[in-house]
């Protein structure tokens, strides 16, 4: 039996020191960019959670939950694929999930706000014709309107009650919601406050204009529905073909998940799918 030479203690100490210095340097160099990236992400979470969604949720809580989700998915990916690449892919999926979820929640809230806007304008018009001023008519929506419209008008009125000019409060609300229909409404209200006129008639014209804009938007969505359906079908077709190939030749398909080259091929396929989906979405997205 071959005899193993003893390790020189000096060599072991030097090697340990070099590894420690290299690890410390990597942490020191990567710590600042990582901290800057986390601050940028938390600023985006702040804009969506507390401004767009009006939720009292700390961005740091979302960051911690994202880190926990990345660790959990990374461990699951490593267990399934028995490799570092699978763990990295699963951890990347966990990093993207909060951003995608917040975007979906914001889009859903925006759709509900825009669908409720015409009814809110009609409430403003009815309040003005009943002898109320603009602020009192807004209070009707903040008290009796549907959610989330009443939340937005309630937030606007709280800013006004705290001493902010009404025009500035309306500008903040339009910027926070990010809807062209709300910008149109508040711009018309500011113009009326500067020049005067029949506010009830002005609100009726705004409601009619927004109703026509929304009708055209729904028309465009109906015309581009086939393109969006094609994008979803092409995305699902990859998994269908992969399942068919697995039924025909399971051994070779299994290599895609066990071999490093196969994992790289799968990663490239996923990247091309995302690029193609975003490309088709850009084509069928028409801004009126």
N, C-alpha and C positions, 0 to 999 in steps of 0.2 A: 504493500500500500504506500502510495506517495505521501511524503511528509509535508505538511503545510508549514511554510515559513512563518515565523511570528511577525506580527505587524510592529514596525518601529513606532514607539510612542511619539517621537518628535514628528514623524510624518503624519500620524493620526491627528495630532494637535493642529498642525499647519493646515491640513485638509479641512478640519472642522472650522477653523477660523476663517478660511477662505470662503467656505460655504455660507457661514453666518454673515460675513461682510457682503457677499453677493445677494443673499436674501434681503438683508437690511437695505442695500442700495436699490433693489427692485421695489421694495415697499416704499422707500422714500421718493423714488422717481414717479411711481404710479399713484401715490397717495393724492397728490395735488390735482392731477387731471380727473381722478375718480371723484374727488370731493366737488370739483366744479361741475362734473356731469350730474352728480346727485342734486346739486343746488338748482341746476337748470330743470331737471325733471320735477323737482318739488315746486318750482315756480309754475310749471305747466299744470301740475296737480292743483295748485292754489287757484289758478285762473279758472279751471274747470269746476272744481268742487265748490269753492266758496263764492265765485262770481257767477258762473253760468248755471250751476245746479243749486246754488244757495244751500249747500249742505255744510253743517258744522263738523267737518271731518278734517283732522290734521293731515297735511301732506306727509309728515314724517311717519304717520301710521301707515299710509299707503306704501311708503318706501320700505318699512320693516316687513310688511306683509309680502311685498314683492320679493325681498331677499329670502324670506322663508319659503315662498313658493318656488323660487329658483333652486334653492337647496333641495327641496322635496322632489321636484321634477327631475333635477339632475341625478339624484340618487336612484329614482325609478328608471331613468334612461340608462344609467350605468348598469343597473341590474338586468334590464332587458337585453341591451346590446353587448354587455360585457366589454365595453370599451369606453375610452375617454371621449371620442367623437360623439357617440350617442348621448353621453351625459351633457356635453356642451350644447348639442342641438336642443335637448329637452330644457336645459337652463335658459337658453335664448327664447324658447317659447314662453317660459314663465316670465321673462322680462318684458315681452311684448303684450302679454295678456292684460295687465292693468290699463295700458294706454288704449288698447282696442276697446276694452269694456267702457272706459270713460267716454270715448268717442261715440260709441253706440248710445250710451245714456244721454249724452248731450244732443245727438241727432234726434232721438226719440222725443226729448223734451222740446226741442225747437219745432218739430212737426206739430206737437200738441198746441204749443203757443200760437203758431201761425193759423191752425184750424180754429182756434178760439178768438182770434183777433177781431174778425168781422162782428161777431156777437158782442164783444167788448166795446167796439166803436158805436154800435147801435145803443148800448147802454149809456155811453157818454152822451150821445145825441138826445136820448130820452130825458136824461137828467138835466141837460142844458135847457131843453124846451119846457121842462117843469119848473124852471126858475132857479136852478142851482148854477153855481159857477163851475169852472173847470176842475178845480181841486175837489170840490164836493162831489162832482160827478165821478171823479177817479176813486173817491172813497166808496162809492156804490160798488165798483168792481172789486176793490180790495176787501169789501165785506161780504158781498153776495156772489161774486164771480166764481167761475170754475177754476180749479187748480190745473196747471200752475200759473194761470194768468193772474189770479188774485195775489199770488205770492210776489210776482214781479211788480205789480202796482202797489202792493203794500210796502215793498222795499223802496220804491220810488217815493212814496209819501213819507216814509220814515226819514229819508235823506232830506226831504223838503222841511219836515218838522224840526230837524236838527239845525236848520239855518241855511241850508244850501238853496240857491236860487232854483226855481222850478225848471228853467231852461237847462241848467247844468245837470239837474237830476234826471231830466228826460234824455239828455245826451249820454249820461252814464248808463241808463237803462238800455238805450239802443246799442251802445258799445258792448254791454255785458251780454245781451241776447244774441247779437250778431245776425240780425234778420233785416233784409231790405224792406220788408213790409212795416216793421216797427220804426225804422228810420224814416220812411215816408210819412207815417202818422205823426211822429214827434216833430219832424221838420215842418209839416203843415200847421201843427199847433203853434210852433214858435213864430211862423210867419203871420198867423192870425193874431197872436198876442202883440205883434209889432204894428200891424196895419189895421186891425179891427175887421168888422164885418159880422155876418150872420154865422155864428159858430155852429149852430145846428145844421145849416145847409152845407157848411164846409165839411163837417163830419160825415154827412150823407154821401158827399162826393168822394171822400176818401174811402169810405166803406165800399162804394161801387167800384172804384179803381182797384182796390186790393182784391175784391171778389173776382174781377176780370183777370188780374194777374195770376191769381191762384187757379182759375179755370184754365188758363193757357199752360201753366206749369203741369197741371194734371194731364192735359192733352199731350204735352211733350213726353211725360212719363209713360203714357199709354203707347205712344209711337215708338219709344225706345225700349219697351218692355222685352221685345224679342231679342235685342242685342244683349241686355242684361241676363236673360235666360240662357243665351248661348254661352256667355262667360261662365255661368255656374255649371252648365252642362260640360263644357270643356274641362273645367277644373275637376269635376267628379269622374270624367272619363278616364283620367289617369289611374285612379284607384280601381275602376272597373277592369281596365286592361291588366293591371297588376294582379287582381284576383283571378282573372281568367288564366293568366300565365302561371299562377301558383297551382291552379287545378291541373294544368297540362304538364308542367315540369316544376314540381315543388322544390327539388334539390337545388337547381340553379337559382331560383328566385330567393331561396333562403340565404344564398351567398351574399345577396345585396345587403342583408342585415347583419351578417357575421364578419365579412371581409372588409378591410379598410377601404379598398377601392370601391366596393359596392356602396359603402356608406357615403363616400364622396359623390358617387353618381346620384344617390338619392338626394343628397344636399343640393346638387346642381339642378335636379328635377324640381325640387321645391322652390328654388330661387327663380327658375324660369316660369313656373306656374304663377308665382306672385307677380312677376313682371308682366306676364301676359294678362292677368286679371286686372291689374292697375291700368294697363294700356287700353284694354277694352272699356273699362269704366271711364277713362278719360275721354274716349271717343263718344260714348253715349251720354256724357254729362253735358247738357246744353243750358247755358245761363241765359235767362230771359232778361 
